[in-house]
């Protein structure tokens, strides 16, 4: 297992360093499944437990890499480096790609990701969470997600109907 994790970390580190912008978890999985990497067996993607284990290993690798380089931003839809802005520069000799603005230039998004990252980092850095999570646990997590998502959709629909109703009355 430690060799697999090390291989994933090396590949992910290479991908993050060579990408000009952020990537997503899905893009990482696609790239890591294909040559020259071929580190992910697609057979493991067929079950919820297999998907959870893959997700866990990728995020374990990302948080391990972030322990070495705090500039790495980690979110399923935005994985990459927080590149310095011109105001962050001092007398350092930075390469031109270091000066490129990050697509996540909104300070509040970056601050939110950094503030919520610590509990997630603790979770993903603890490999016991990978080994002790059962198929039943994954099913329960998925059920909780879909229940919460359903409540959110219902609340959003109610709010949307109220706005439409108010608009019609005007």
Buried (B, 14 or more C-beta within 10 A) or exposed (E): EEEEBEBBBBBBBEBBEEBEEBBBBEEBBEBBBEEEBEBBEEEEEEEEBBBBBBBBBBBBBBBBBBEEEEEBBBBEEBBBBBBBEEEEEEEEEEEEEBEBEBEBEEEEBBEEBEEEBEEBBEEBBEBEBBEEBEEEBBEEEEEEEEEEEEEEEEEEEEEEEEEEEEEEEE
